[in-house]
């Protein structure tokens, strides 16, 4: 036996962890969530095989940990195997980033709150840092993976088909949808080839996350559920009982979300129980192969869950901690296994929600689910199914249960006699494709008949670069073959005859036979092949010379050499971009003339650091005390920024950030959202508002003068400013009064009763008195966007008086702790400190440090 090299071991293990684009996105996304990120941007190019970039605003990676951040089995999440019993993170093995480095080119850019600037690290195949440079990116981490599976040509070729690439992109979107639902506070964006495919903003709760992910129509019929027993808590949303099956379910499980401790999992048994109870209320024909729209989150102690089961951590094992009294009452399975406790809790919840119409789970018709390793929403096979004794559900597969499957032998399969035609009994023959000689001229007729062209080339979605110009375009769209040697010409003509004589010969035997014939060839025959090779070389030199004499200095003129009528549409020959420099060097012996760049436009600015330092030095030695507060020095026209002096500190001011913060504060305090009348007023009850205490708190708010019928309209600014118009119709008692929402703001998307409940919660529990304290989250986000829009309408160049007024309003309205804009960018950037003594002034480094 031989010990495998370290590089081979690393590549073999990495190929099991990173099997597709969705695995890369999942591992990096979970790292961002473990770092506390609330905003994550995923950018893909060429379906992720050319570039995968994931940027977050998490805590970043400390400088002391960057040397081993991608080395396998280095992690900051656990210290020993015992820590898995208290696992609170998604990742723990320390393999993801190192495995990605083994199959792609990786660069990591990170910045913590303690760092002054960010740093970009370039990693090699082993995960070690090979270079680093400063970066302008803010706090957080950005991981960029280029040329995925560059050293695995078979796996890269597997995804060369466009259909498979689109399926992989769909799996990435389904994965992001699962995390978007379980993390309402998370902001996600998916971009492919610079086009935003899907995005989800920050919301307040899981219901709003479902609405932002699946749409309001899919969530309108979902009801919240909650079940709790010792060490097990179940929360989620289920379709209302008796709903139309077509509205509450779909034909594939991409809207069935199952989580265990906030982790998306593939749990076949749980999905089977949920489907059985949901489909039991419908006829068997109408509910066949349907999956309910469900969000189910199961919370159990971390010590009872084993997530270290598969490389992608989507399958789990649950430890048995169920009381014996519950075991006796469970009819889910005949044999007690480790997941009975959770299954019992799930079935208890389903029985209380949908009723006991199903009976026991063993009597229900079997439900077959499939796992495709993609979105994280499908059911996965359990460990029991891996033993090979799992029974195929013939009902779902559409086969007869009594039909025996004939076993295929290796000998019959290799001879081609394993599969026979039922009608003739003869072995099935492989499909033969015949290419007609004049197919290119009849291409239009074939397409008119609705048939596909037999000579149509299958495009490669990964390696093809349609926009790049190749050397074939420069030679009148004709490829030039390299001249063959005499031995190569002889081999090309002789291989066919050798293969006819020995059809069972291997490639090595054929090559050996050809070489023996070349050695035994006579002088006259050998001279004939030498003459042929000489003619090929002369023709090749002539074509090369003609191609070099053409004017190819301007790239746009190269395209004019290609005649659109010289070939059928879609048959343009292409070459890999990596061979282009070699072809250019071969075809173009003449050096290209580079145009000398013209002079760049420049304009001198009346600003001198030396003069500024001297003036500030004279001011520092005046008898008058140093002026306090902020003083404008001068404006930088190229950056639309101002140099400001505050005591000894010389800083750079961005007035637009200050205006943005001031506008947002003014909108929070004074803006009144216009309310539009509702066609059907919404009646408010204790259940809608969240309880009787919320109703009582609403009734105590300020109201206008009652009308003749006794109806009063609430005039409390905390309601009116947020776009709610509520009327109160008194009755003979407190129980007979009617509260209705007659108008509501339509400028804020999805504004509803949840936002009214947020206002009442702020009034009831936080004793909120002002409008600013009662703004719901949706209204706050809307006002932030309005502040940004108004700030961008300001002129690019501001006068000195306007900037001074902005600074005055900033000191009066904003607190000292609020010195940043809506996006978290600081108003001021420190440049240097002004010296107080002659010694400091004489030392230039004391001013710059």
C-alpha positions in Angstrom: 0.0 0.0 0.0 1.0 3.6 -0.7 0.2 6.7 1.4 -1.8 9.2 -0.6 -0.3 12.6 -1.0 -1.7 15.5 1.1 -3.0 17.3 -2.1 -4.9 14.2 -3.2 -6.4 13.7 0.2 -7.5 17.3 0.4 -9.1 17.2 -3.1 -10.9 13.9 -2.4 -12.4 15.2 0.9 -13.3 18.6 -0.6 -15.2 17.0 -3.4 -17.6 15.4 -0.9 -18.3 18.7 0.9 -18.5 20.9 -2.1 -20.6 19.1 -4.8 -22.4 22.0 -6.5 -22.9 25.7 -6.5 -25.7 25.5 -3.9 -23.3 23.8 -1.5 -20.9 26.8 -1.8 -23.7 29.3 -1.3 -25.1 27.4 1.7 -21.7 27.1 3.5 -20.8 30.8 3.0 -24.3 31.9 3.9 -24.2 30.0 7.2 -20.8 31.5 8.0 -22.3 35.0 7.5 -25.3 34.1 9.8 -22.9 32.8 12.4 -21.1 36.1 12.3 -24.3 38.0 13.1 -24.9 39.4 9.7 -28.3 41.1 9.0 -27.7 41.9 5.4 -26.3 39.4 2.9 -25.8 39.9 -0.9 -25.2 36.9 -3.2 -23.9 37.6 -6.6 -23.4 34.9 -9.3 -21.9 35.0 -12.7 -22.5 32.2 -15.3 -24.7 30.4 -12.8 -21.9 30.5 -10.2 -19.3 28.6 -12.1 -17.3 31.7 -13.1 -17.9 33.7 -9.9 -19.6 33.4 -6.6 -19.5 36.5 -4.3 -21.2 36.6 -0.9 -21.0 39.9 1.1 -22.3 40.4 4.6 -22.2 43.1 7.3 -21.3 40.7 10.2 -18.6 41.0 12.8 -15.7 40.2 10.4 -12.6 38.0 10.9 -10.0 39.2 13.4 -6.6 39.9 12.1 -5.1 37.2 14.4 -7.3 34.5 12.8 -6.8 35.4 9.1 -3.8 33.2 8.8 -5.8 30.0 9.5 -9.3 31.1 8.5 -9.4 28.7 5.5 -7.1 25.9 6.9 -9.2 22.8 7.4 -10.4 22.0 10.9 -9.7 25.5 12.2 -12.9 27.0 13.6 -13.9 29.5 16.3 -17.3 27.9 17.0 -16.4 24.8 19.0 -13.4 23.6 20.9 -14.2 19.9 21.4 -16.8 17.3 20.5 -18.6 18.0 23.8 -19.5 21.5 22.6 -21.9 19.9 20.0 -24.3 19.4 22.9 -24.6 23.1 23.3 -24.3 24.1 19.6 -25.7 27.5 18.8 -24.2 28.0 15.3 -24.9 26.6 11.8 -21.3 25.6 11.2 -18.8 23.8 13.4 -16.4 21.5 11.4 -14.1 24.1 9.9 -14.1 22.5 6.5 -16.2 24.7 4.3 -13.8 27.5 3.3 -10.9 25.1 3.0 -12.9 22.8 0.8 -13.9 25.7 -1.5 -10.2 26.7 -1.8 -9.4 23.2 -3.1 -11.9 23.4 -6.0 -11.8 27.2 -6.8 -9.8 30.4 -6.5 -10.8 32.2 -3.3 -10.3 35.7 -2.1 -11.6 36.9 1.3 -12.1 40.6 2.2 -12.9 41.3 5.9 -13.0 44.2 8.3 -14.0 44.2 12.0 -15.2 47.2 14.1 -11.7 47.5 15.6 -9.9 47.8 12.2 -9.3 51.1 10.5 -9.5 49.7 7.0 -10.4 46.3 5.5 -8.0 43.8 4.1 -8.3 41.5 1.1 -6.6 38.1 1.4 -5.8 35.8 -1.6 -5.8 32.1 -0.7 -4.1 29.1 -2.3 -5.3 25.5 -2.7 -4.4 24.6 0.9 -6.3 27.7 2.4 -3.1 29.5 3.2 -2.8 33.3 2.7 -0.5 34.1 -0.3 -1.0 37.8 -0.5 -3.0 40.7 1.0 -3.8 44.3 0.2 -6.0 47.0 1.8 -9.7 47.3 0.7 -12.3 50.0 0.8 -15.1 47.8 1.9 -16.9 48.4 5.2 -17.4 46.2 8.2 -18.2 42.6 7.4 -16.8 39.8 5.2 -16.8 39.3 1.4 -15.9 35.8 0.0 -15.3 35.6 -3.7 -14.8 32.1 -5.4 -13.7 32.1 -9.0 -13.6 29.2 -11.5 -15.5 26.6 -9.5 -14.4 23.0 -10.2 -11.5 24.2 -12.4 -9.6 21.1 -11.5 -12.6 18.7 -11.8 -13.4 18.7 -15.6 -15.9 15.9 -15.3 -18.0 17.7 -12.7 -17.7 21.0 -14.6 -18.8 19.2 -17.8 -21.8 17.8 -16.0 -23.1 21.3 -15.5 -22.4 22.4 -19.0 -26.0 21.9 -20.0 -28.1 25.0 -19.7 -31.0 23.1 -18.1 -28.9 21.8 -15.3 -27.5 25.3 -14.7 -31.0 26.7 -14.4 -32.0 23.9 -12.0 -28.9 24.8 -9.9 -29.9 28.4 -9.8 -33.4 27.5 -8.7 -32.0 25.4 -5.9 -30.0 28.4 -4.7 -33.1 30.6 -4.7 -35.0 27.9 -2.7 -32.2 27.7 -0.2 -32.3 31.5 0.3 -36.1 31.4 0.7 -35.8 28.9 3.6 -33.3 31.1 5.5 -35.4 34.2 4.6 -38.4 32.7 6.4 -36.6 31.5 9.5 -34.7 34.8 9.8 -37.3 37.6 9.5 -34.7 40.2 10.5 -32.4 39.2 7.6 -32.1 41.1 4.3 -31.2 38.9 1.3 -30.4 39.7 -2.3 -29.7 37.2 -5.2 -28.1 38.7 -8.3 -27.2 36.7 -11.4 -25.1 38.3 -14.2 -25.8 41.8 -12.7 -29.6 41.2 -12.7 -31.4 41.0 -9.4 -33.4 37.8 -9.5 -34.8 37.8 -6.0 -34.7 39.9 -2.8 -36.2 40.1 0.6 -36.2 43.1 3.0 -36.1 43.1 6.7 -39.5 42.3 8.3 -40.8 42.0 11.8 -42.0 38.4 12.2 -42.3 35.0 10.5 -45.7 35.7 8.9 -44.3 38.8 7.2 -41.3 36.8 6.1 -43.6 34.2 4.5 -45.5 37.0 2.8 -42.4 38.6 1.5 -41.1 35.2 0.3 -44.2 33.4 -1.1 -46.5 36.3 -1.7 -49.7 37.5 0.1 -52.0 35.1 -1.8 -50.1 32.0 -0.6 -50.0 33.2 3.0 -53.6 34.5 3.2 -55.0 31.1 4.1 -52.3 30.1 6.6 -53.0 30.1 10.4 -50.4 30.2 13.1 -49.9 27.1 15.3 -48.1 26.5 18.6 -47.6 23.3 20.6 -45.4 22.9 23.7 -44.5 19.9 25.8 -41.4 19.1 27.9 -38.3 19.8 25.9 -40.2 20.2 22.6 -41.7 23.4 21.2 -43.4 23.5 17.8 -44.3 26.8 16.0 -45.4 27.4 12.4 -48.1 28.1 9.9 -50.5 25.5 8.5 -53.3 25.9 5.9 -56.8 26.5 7.3 -58.8 23.2 7.6 -61.2 22.7 4.8 -59.4 25.0 2.4 -59.4 24.4 -1.3 -56.6 21.9 -1.9 -55.3 23.7 -5.0 -54.9 27.0 -3.0 -53.3 25.4 0.0 -50.8 23.1 -1.7 -48.6 22.6 -4.7 -47.4 19.8 -6.9 -43.8 20.0 -5.6 -42.5 20.4 -2.0 -40.8 23.8 -2.7 -43.3 25.5 -0.4 -43.0 23.0 2.5 -40.4 24.3 5.0 -39.3 22.2 7.9 -36.8 23.5 10.5 -35.2 22.0 13.6 -33.7 24.6 15.9 -33.9 27.2 13.1 -31.9 24.9 10.7 -33.5 23.8 7.4 -33.5 20.0 7.3 -34.7 17.1 5.1 -36.8 15.1 7.5 -38.7 12.4 5.6 -40.8 11.1 8.5 -42.0 14.6 9.6 -43.0 15.5 6.1 -44.8 12.2 5.7 -46.9 12.8 8.8 -47.8 16.3 7.8 -48.9 15.2 4.3 -51.0 12.4 5.6 -53.0 14.6 8.0 -53.4 17.4 5.5 -54.4 15.1 2.6 -56.8 13.1 4.8 -59.5 15.8 4.5 -59.6 15.6 0.7 -60.6 12.9 -1.7 -57.8 10.6 -2.8 -57.9 11.5 -6.5 -57.8 15.3 -6.0 -55.1 15.2 -3.3 -52.7 12.8 -5.1 -49.1 14.0 -5.1 -49.8 17.3 -3.4 -47.6 19.1 -0.9 -49.1 21.6 1.6 -47.8 25.1 2.0 -46.4 24.7 5.5 -43.8 26.4 7.7 -42.8 24.1 10.7 -40.1 25.0 13.2 -39.3 22.4 15.9 -37.2 23.5 18.9 -35.5 20.8 21.0 -32.4 20.9 23.2 -29.2 21.0 21.3 -27.9 17.9 23.2 -30.7 15.8 21.7 -29.8 16.6 18.1 -27.0 15.2 16.0 -26.4 17.4 13.0 -23.0 15.9 12.1 -24.6 13.2 9.9 -24.0 14.4 6.3 -21.5 16.8 4.8 -24.2 19.4 4.0 -25.8 19.1 7.5 -29.3 18.8 6.1 -30.1 15.5 7.7 -30.2 15.0 11.5 -30.8 12.4 14.2 -32.9 13.0 17.3 -32.1 11.4 20.6 -34.9 9.5 22.4 -36.1 11.4 25.4 -39.8 10.7 25.3 -41.7 9.6 28.5 -43.0 6.0 28.6 -46.6 7.2 28.9 -46.3 8.9 25.5 -44.7 5.8 23.9 -47.8 3.7 24.7 -50.1 6.2 23.1 -48.2 6.5 19.8 -49.3 4.6 16.8 -46.9 6.2 14.3 -44.6 3.2 13.9 -44.6 -0.4 15.0 -41.0 -0.2 16.2 -39.9 2.6 18.6 -37.1 4.7 17.1 -35.2 7.9 18.1 -37.6 10.3 16.5 -40.8 9.1 18.1 -40.9 12.0 20.6 -40.9 14.7 17.9 -43.2 12.7 15.7 -45.6 12.3 18.6 -45.6 16.1 19.2 -46.1 16.8 15.5 -49.0 14.4 15.3 -50.6 15.8 18.5 -50.5 19.2 16.9 -51.9 18.0 13.6 -54.8 16.1 15.3 -55.7 19.1 17.3 -55.6 21.3 14.2 -57.2 19.1 11.5 -59.1 16.7 13.7 -58.7 12.9 14.2 -60.0 12.0 10.8 -56.8 10.2 9.7 -56.7 7.5 12.4 -53.3 6.0 13.0 -50.4 6.7 10.7 -49.9 3.0 10.0 -53.4 2.8 8.5 -52.9 5.7 6.2 -51.9 5.2 2.6 -48.1 5.5 2.1 -46.7 8.8 0.9 -43.6 8.7 -1.2 -41.2 11.7 -1.2 -38.0 12.3 -3.1 -34.8 14.1 -2.3 -32.8 15.9 -4.9 -30.2 17.5 -2.8 -31.1 21.0 -3.8 -33.2 23.6 -2.1 -33.3 22.2 1.4 -37.1 21.8 1.4 -37.6 18.2 0.2 -37.7 15.1 2.3 -34.6 13.1 2.6 -34.0 9.4 3.1 -33.6 8.3 6.7 -30.9 5.9 7.9 -33.3 3.0 7.8 -33.8 3.4 4.1 -30.0 3.0 3.5 -30.1 -0.7 4.5 -31.5 -1.7 1.1 -34.7 -3.1 2.6 -36.9 -0.1 1.9 -40.1 -1.0 0.0 -40.9 0.9 -3.1 -44.3 2.6 -3.1 -45.8 1.2 -6.2 -48.8 3.4 -6.0 -46.8 6.6 -6.5 -44.5 5.0 -9.0 -47.4 3.9 -11.2 -46.4 0.1 -11.4 -48.2 -3.0 -10.6 -47.3 -4.5 -7.2 -47.4 -8.0 -8.5 -45.0 -7.6 -11.4 -41.6 -9.0 -10.9 -38.6 -7.1 -12.2 -36.2 -9.1 -14.3 -32.6 -8.9 -13.3 -30.1 -7.8 -15.9 -26.9 -9.8 -16.1 -23.5 -8.1 -16.9 -22.9 -10.5 -19.8 -26.2 -9.7 -21.6 -25.8 -6.0 -20.9 -22.3 -5.9 -22.4 -23.4 -7.9 -25.5 -26.3 -5.6 -26.1 -29.0 -8.3 -25.6 -30.3 -7.3 -22.2 -33.2 -5.1 -23.5 -35.5 -6.6 -26.2 -38.3 -5.2 -28.3 -41.7 -6.7 -26.9 -43.2 -6.9 -30.4 -40.3 -8.6 -32.3 -38.2 -10.0 -29.5 -35.1 -8.7 -31.1 -32.5 -6.7 -29.0 -33.0 -3.0 -28.9 -30.5 -1.1 -31.2 -29.0 2.2 -30.2 -30.3 5.4 -31.9 -28.5 6.4 -35.0 -28.4 10.0 -36.2 -27.8 10.4 -40.0 -26.6 13.8 -41.2 -27.7 14.9 -44.7 -25.1 16.4 -47.0 -27.2 19.5 -47.8 -28.6 20.2 -44.4 -27.4 23.7 -44.3 -29.2 24.8 -47.4 -32.5 23.3 -46.2 -32.3 24.6 -42.7 -35.1 27.0 -43.1 -37.4 24.3 -44.5 -36.7 22.0 -41.6 -37.4 24.6 -39.1 -40.6 25.5 -40.8 -41.8 22.0 -40.4 -41.2 22.2 -36.6 -38.2 19.7 -36.7 -34.9 20.3 -35.1 -31.8 20.5 -37.2 -29.6 17.3 -37.0 -26.4 19.3 -37.3 -27.3 21.8 -34.5 -24.4 22.2 -32.1 -25.2 21.8 -28.4 -24.0 25.0 -26.6 -21.9 24.8 -23.5 -23.3 27.3 -21.0 -20.1 27.4 -19.0 -17.2 27.5 -21.4 -18.7 29.5 -24.3 -18.0 33.2 -24.4 -20.3 34.7 -27.0 -19.0 38.2 -26.7 -15.3 37.4 -27.0 -13.6 37.7 -30.4 -11.5 34.7 -31.4 -8.8 34.2 -34.0 -11.2 32.2 -36.2 -13.2 35.5 -36.8 -10.0 37.1 -38.2 -9.4 34.6 -41.1 -12.6 34.9 -43.0 -14.3 32.6 -40.5 -12.2 29.6 -41.7 -10.1 27.6 -39.2 -6.5 26.8 -40.1 -5.3 23.4 -39.2 -1.8 22.8 -38.1 0.3 20.9 -40.7 0.7 17.2 -40.0 3.9 15.3 -40.0 4.4 12.4 -42.5 4.0 9.9 -39.7 0.7 11.6 -38.6 -0.6 11.5 -42.2 0.2 7.8 -42.4 -1.5 7.1 -39.0 -4.6 8.9 -40.1 -5.0 6.8 -43.2 -4.0 3.5 -41.6 -6.0 3.5 -38.3 -9.3 2.8 -40.1 -7.9 -0.3 -41.9 -6.3 -1.6 -38.6 -9.6 -1.2 -36.8 -11.5 -3.0 -39.6 -9.1 -6.0 -39.3 -9.2 -6.1 -35.5 -12.6 -4.7 -34.3 -11.9 -5.8 -30.6 -8.5 -4.2 -30.4 -7.8 -1.6 -27.8 -6.6 1.9 -28.6 -3.1 1.0 -27.4 -3.0 -2.1 -29.6 -4.1 0.0 -32.6 -1.4 2.6 -32.0 1.3 -0.1 -31.7 0.2 -1.7 -34.9 0.3 1.6 -36.8 3.8 2.3 -35.5 5.0 -1.1 -36.6 3.6 -0.6 -40.1 5.3 2.9 -40.3 8.7 1.3 -39.4 8.3 -1.4 -42.1 7.1 1.0 -44.8 9.2 1.2 -48.0 11.2 4.1 -49.1 8.9 5.0 -52.0 5.7 5.0 -49.9 7.5 7.0 -47.1 8.6 9.6 -49.7 5.0 9.9 -50.8 3.8 10.9 -47.3 6.8 13.3 -46.9 5.7 15.1 -50.1 2.1 15.4 -48.8 3.4 16.8 -45.5 5.5 19.3 -47.4 2.5 20.5 -49.4 0.4 20.9 -46.2 3.2 23.0 -44.7 3.4 25.3 -47.7 -0.3 25.8 -47.8 -0.3 26.6 -44.1 2.5 29.2 -44.5 0.6 30.9 -47.3 -2.6 31.1 -45.3 -0.7 32.5 -42.3 0.9 35.2 -44.5 -2.4 36.2 -46.0 -4.0 36.5 -42.6 -1.1 38.6 -41.3 -1.3 41.1 -44.2 -4.9 42.1 -43.3 -5.7 45.2 -41.3 -6.7 43.9 -37.9 -5.6 46.9 -35.8 -9.2 47.9 -34.8 -11.3 45.1 -33.1 -14.5 46.4 -34.6 -13.2 45.8 -38.1 -12.5 42.2 -37.4 -16.2 41.5 -37.3 -16.6 43.0 -40.7 -14.5 40.2 -42.2 -17.1 37.6 -41.3 -19.8 37.2 -43.9 -23.2 36.4 -42.4 -24.1 34.3 -45.4 -21.0 32.1 -45.1 -22.5 29.7 -42.6 -25.9 28.9 -41.1 -27.1 30.8 -38.2 -25.9 29.5 -34.8 -23.0 27.5 -36.4 -20.2 30.0 -35.5 -17.1 28.2 -34.6 -15.6 29.1 -31.2 -12.4 28.4 -29.3 -11.7 28.5 -25.6 -10.5 32.0 -24.5 -7.4 30.5 -22.9 -6.0 29.6 -26.3 -6.5 33.1 -27.8 -3.0 34.6 -26.8 -1.3 31.6 -28.5 -3.3 32.1 -31.6 -2.7 35.8 -31.7 1.0 35.3 -31.4 0.9 32.7 -34.2 -1.2 34.6 -36.7 -0.1 38.2 -36.1 3.7 38.4 -36.4 3.6 42.2 -36.9 3.6 44.1 -33.7 0.4 46.1 -33.1 0.7 49.8 -32.8 -0.7 51.2 -29.6 -2.4 54.5 -29.7 -0.8 57.0 -27.5 -3.3 58.1 -24.9 -4.2 61.7 -25.2 -3.7 64.1 -22.4 -6.2 63.7 -19.6 -8.2 66.8 -18.8 -7.1 68.4 -15.6 -7.9 71.6 -13.7 -5.7 73.1 -10.9 -7.4 73.5 -7.6 -6.6 76.5 -5.4 -5.6 74.4 -2.4 -2.2 73.8 -0.8 -1.6 71.7 2.2 1.6 73.6 3.1 -0.2 77.0 3.0 -3.1 75.6 5.0 -0.7 74.2 7.6 1.1 77.6 7.9 -2.2 79.5 8.3 -3.4 77.1 10.9 0.0 77.4 12.7 -0.4 81.1 12.9 -3.9 80.8 14.3 -2.6 78.4 17.0 -0.1 80.9 18.4 -2.5 83.9 18.6 -3.3 85.2 22.0 -7.0 84.6 21.6 -8.1 81.1 22.8 -8.7 78.4 20.2 -12.2 78.7 18.8 -14.6 76.0 19.9 -17.1 74.2 17.7 -16.9 73.5 14.0 -15.4 75.9 11.5 -15.5 75.5 7.7 -12.0 75.8 6.1 -12.5 75.1 2.4 -14.4 72.9 -0.1 -13.0 70.1 -2.1 -14.7 70.6 -5.5 -13.7 67.1 -6.8 -15.4 65.3 -3.9 -18.2 67.7 -3.0 -16.8 67.5 0.6 -15.7 70.2 3.0 -12.6 70.5 5.3 -13.7 71.3 8.8 -11.7 72.4 11.9 -12.9 71.3 15.3 -10.5 72.2 18.0 -7.2 70.6 17.1 -8.8 68.1 14.7 -8.8 68.7 10.9 -11.7 66.6 9.5 -13.5 66.0 6.2 -17.3 66.6 6.2 -19.9 65.0 3.9 -22.8 67.4 4.1 -25.2 65.1 2.2 -25.0 62.5 4.9 -25.9 65.1 7.5 -28.9 66.3 5.4 -30.0 62.7 5.0 -30.1 62.1 8.8 -31.8 65.5 9.4 -34.5 64.7 6.8 -35.1 61.3 8.3 -35.5 62.7 11.8 -37.9 65.4 10.5 -40.0 62.8 8.7 -40.1 60.5 11.7 -41.4 63.4 13.9 -43.7 65.3 11.5 -44.7 63.3 8.4 -48.3 62.3 8.1 -49.1 59.4 5.8 -52.1 60.1 3.6 -54.9 57.6 4.3 -57.0 56.2 1.5 -60.6 55.1 2.1 -61.3 51.4 2.2 -64.1 49.9 0.2 -64.7 47.3 3.0 -63.9 48.7 6.5 -62.1 46.3 8.8 -63.8 45.6 12.0 -61.5 45.5 15.0 -61.9 42.9 17.7 -59.9 41.7 20.7 -58.5 38.7 18.7 -57.3 41.0 15.8 -55.7 43.5 18.1 -54.1 40.9 20.3 -56.2 41.1 23.4 -58.7 43.1 25.5 -55.9 45.3 26.9 -55.0 46.4 23.4 -58.6 47.3 22.7 -58.9 49.2 25.9 -55.6 51.1 25.1 -57.0 52.1 21.7 -60.3 53.3 23.1 -58.4 55.6 25.6 -56.7 57.5 22.7 -57.7 61.0 21.7 -60.9 61.2 19.6 -62.6 64.0 17.7 -66.0 65.4 18.4 -68.8 62.9 17.9 -71.2 63.2 15.0 -75.0 63.2 15.2 -75.1 59.4 15.1 -72.6 59.3 18.0 -69.8 58.0 15.8 -66.3 59.5 16.6 -63.1 59.5 14.6 -59.8 59.0 16.4 -57.6 62.1 16.1 -54.6 60.9 18.1 -51.5 61.9 16.1 -49.9 58.5 16.8 -52.6 56.9 14.7 -53.2 59.6 12.1 -49.5 60.1 11.3 -49.0 56.4 10.6 -51.9 56.4 8.1 -54.8 54.9 10.1 -58.3 56.3 10.3 -60.4 54.5 12.9 -64.0 55.2 13.9 -65.7 54.3 17.2 -69.5 53.7 17.3 -70.6 53.5 21.0 -73.2 51.1 22.2 -75.3 50.5 25.3 -72.3 48.8 27.0 -68.6 48.4 26.5 -69.1 45.0 24.7 -71.4 46.5 22.1 -69.1 49.3 20.8 -67.8 48.9 17.3 -64.3 49.8 16.2 -63.6 50.0 12.4 -60.6 51.0 10.3 -62.2 53.1 7.5 -59.0 54.4 5.8 -55.4 53.3 5.6 -52.2 54.6 4.0 -51.6 53.0 0.6 -48.1 54.4 0.0 -46.5 51.8 2.4 -46.6 48.3 0.9 -48.4 45.6 3.0 -49.5 48.0 5.7 -52.0 46.1 7.9 -53.3 45.1 11.3 -49.9 43.9 12.4 -48.6 47.5 12.2 -51.5 48.8 14.2 -50.7 46.2 16.8 -47.1 47.5 16.8 -48.4 51.0 17.6 -50.6 49.7 20.4 -47.7 47.7 21.8 -45.5 50.8 22.0 -48.2 52.7 23.7 -49.1 50.0 26.2 -45.7 48.5 27.1 -43.3 51.3 26.4 -45.5 54.2 27.3 -44.8 55.9 24.0 -46.1 59.5 23.9 -44.7 60.9 20.6 -45.2 59.9 17.0 -41.6 59.1 16.6 -41.8 56.4 19.3 -44.8 54.8 17.7 -43.6 54.4 14.1 -44.0 50.7 12.9 -41.1 49.0 11.2 -42.6 49.2 7.8 -43.3 53.0 8.1 -39.8 53.5 9.4 -38.3 51.7 6.4 -40.6 53.7 4.0 -39.5 57.0 5.6 -35.8 56.0 5.3 -36.3 55.6 1.6 -38.0 58.9 1.3 -35.2 60.6 3.2 -32.6 59.1 0.8 -34.7 60.2 -2.2 -35.0 63.8 -1.0 -31.3 64.0 -0.1 -30.3 62.9 -3.6 -32.3 65.8 -5.0 -30.0 68.3 -3.4 -27.6 70.2 -5.7 -24.2 68.7 -6.1 -22.4 71.9 -5.1 -23.6 73.5 -1.9 -22.8 77.1 -0.9 -20.9 77.8 2.3 -23.9 79.4 3.9 -25.9 76.2 3.3 -23.3 74.0 4.8 -23.0 76.3 7.8 -26.8 76.1 8.3 -26.6 72.3 8.0 -23.9 72.1 10.7 -26.0 74.4 12.9 -29.1 72.2 12.5 -27.0 69.1 13.1 -25.8 70.5 16.5 -29.3 71.5 17.5 -31.3 68.5 16.4 -29.0 65.5 16.4 -27.4 64.0 19.5 -23.7 63.6 19.8 -24.0 59.9 19.6 -26.0 60.1 16.3 -23.1 61.1 14.0 -23.9 58.8 11.1 -26.4 58.7 8.2 -29.1 56.1 7.7 -26.7 53.7 6.1 -24.3 53.9 9.1 -21.7 56.1 7.4 -20.0 58.7 9.6 -20.4 62.4 8.9 -16.8 63.3 9.6 -13.5 61.6 8.5 -10.5 62.5 10.6 -7.5 63.9 8.5 -4.9 65.1 11.0 -4.3 67.0 14.2 -3.1 70.7 14.3 0.2 71.2 16.3 0.1 73.3 19.4 3.9 73.9 19.8 6.8 74.8 17.6 8.3 71.3 18.1 5.2 69.6 16.8 5.1 72.0 13.8 8.8 71.4 12.9 8.2 67.6 12.9 6.0 66.8 9.9 5.2 63.3 11.1 3.5 64.6 14.2 1.0 66.4 12.1 0.2 63.5 9.8 0.0 60.8 12.6 
